[in-house]
């Protein structure tokens, strides 16, 4: 697991096999200066493109933590935020649990929403993580990125 504290606005950025709890990230970005906090959870679902998913595993490249830290810093610098935090899980993840959680706080709600969307989209575009899904019909599929 890697944590980053280089920017006061970046309260956390980590990649690891541990379960991610949205409330933990919300608390990381909580701040008296913030009038709004937005939390996104990307959860493992039991279906994909009309097929039933029975298991899912994320494989991670060793650079994933550094990439996620960079994304968090870029979002913190580009958006008018009080704080951001983001976490991505790897390994086997049970259906219904979070694979990606992002949080942003700002003085106003639109700033918080915009920053959280950017954090999620930039993470999905850049983090070197691959999803391996197993389907109930015995087939499987690899998908690049979260």
C-alpha positions in Angstrom: 0.0 0.0 0.0 1.3 3.5 -0.8 0.2 6.7 0.8 0.9 10.2 -0.3 0.9 13.4 1.8 3.0 15.7 -0.5 0.1 18.2 -1.0 -2.1 19.5 1.8 -5.1 19.0 -0.5 -4.1 15.3 -1.2 -5.2 13.5 1.9 -4.7 10.0 0.6 -3.9 7.9 -2.5 -3.4 4.2 -2.2 -3.5 0.9 -4.0 -3.8 -2.3 -2.0 -5.7 -5.5 -1.4 -7.6 -4.3 1.6 -11.3 -3.5 1.5 -12.0 0.1 0.9 -14.6 1.9 3.1 -16.2 5.0 1.5 -16.7 6.6 5.0 -12.9 6.4 5.6 -12.3 8.5 2.5 -15.1 10.9 3.3 -13.5 11.5 6.7 -10.1 12.0 5.0 -11.4 14.9 3.0 -13.6 16.4 5.7 -12.5 19.9 6.6 -14.1 22.9 8.3 -13.4 25.0 5.2 -15.4 22.6 3.0 -19.1 23.2 2.4 -19.5 20.1 0.2 -18.0 16.6 0.1 -18.6 14.1 -2.7 -17.8 10.4 -2.5 -17.9 8.0 -5.4 -17.8 4.2 -5.0 -17.1 1.9 -8.0 -18.5 -1.4 -6.8 -18.1 -4.9 -8.2 -21.4 -5.9 -9.9 -22.8 -9.3 -10.7 -23.2 -8.7 -14.4 -21.4 -7.2 -17.4 -22.8 -6.8 -20.9 -25.7 -9.1 -20.1 -23.6 -11.9 -18.6 -23.5 -13.0 -15.0 -20.2 -12.4 -13.3 -19.3 -14.9 -10.6 -15.9 -13.6 -9.7 -13.6 -10.7 -10.4 -9.9 -10.1 -9.7 -7.8 -7.0 -10.4 -4.2 -7.4 -11.4 -1.9 -4.4 -10.6 1.3 -3.2 -12.2 4.0 -2.1 -9.7 3.7 1.5 -10.9 -0.1 1.8 -10.1 0.4 3.5 -6.7 2.7 6.1 -8.2 0.2 6.7 -11.0 -2.6 7.1 -8.6 -0.6 9.6 -6.5 0.1 11.6 -9.6 -3.6 11.7 -10.5 -4.5 12.9 -7.1 -1.9 15.7 -7.2 -3.0 16.8 -10.6 -6.7 16.9 -9.6 -5.9 18.8 -6.4 -3.9 21.3 -8.4 -6.4 21.7 -11.3 -9.6 22.0 -9.3 -10.6 24.4 -6.6 -10.7 21.8 -3.8 -10.1 21.7 -0.1 -9.1 18.0 -0.3 -9.1 14.8 -2.3 -8.5 11.1 -1.5 -8.6 8.1 -3.8 -8.1 4.3 -3.3 -8.1 1.4 -5.7 -8.2 -2.2 -4.6 -6.5 -5.2 -6.3 -6.7 -8.9 -5.9 -10.0 -10.9 -5.7 -12.9 -8.6 -4.8 -16.3 -10.0 -3.8 -19.4 -8.9 -5.6 -20.8 -5.8 -4.0 -17.5 -4.5 -2.5 -15.8 -1.4 -3.7 -12.9 -1.6 -6.2 -12.4 2.2 -6.5 -13.4 5.0 -4.1 -12.8 8.7 -4.7 -13.6 11.6 -2.5 -13.4 15.4 -2.9 -14.3 18.3 -0.7 -14.6 21.9 -1.8 -16.2 25.2 -0.6 -19.2 24.6 -3.0 -20.9 21.5 -4.3 -20.2 21.9 -8.0 -16.5 22.2 -7.3 -16.6 19.0 -5.2 -18.6 17.2 -7.9 -16.3 18.3 -10.7 -13.2 17.3 -8.8 -14.6 13.9 -7.9 -15.6 13.1 -11.5 -12.1 14.1 -12.7 -10.5 12.0 -10.0 -12.5 8.9 -11.1 -12.1 9.5 -14.9 -8.4 10.2 -14.7 -7.9 7.1 -12.5 -9.8 4.9 -14.9 -7.8 6.3 -17.9 -4.3 6.0 -16.4 -4.0 3.5 -13.7 -2.3 0.3 -14.9 -4.8 -2.2 -13.4 -6.4 -5.0 -15.4 -9.8 -6.7 -14.5 -10.2 -10.4 -14.9 -13.9 -11.5 -14.8 -15.2 -15.0 -14.6 -18.7 -15.6 -15.9 -21.3 -18.2 -14.9 -21.1 -19.9 -18.3 -17.4 -20.8 -17.7 -15.9 -18.1 -19.9 -13.7 -15.3 -18.7 -12.5 -11.9 -19.9 -9.6 -9.5 -19.3 -10.3 -5.8 -19.4 -7.7 -3.0 -19.3 -8.1 -0.6 -16.4 -10.7 -0.1 -13.8 
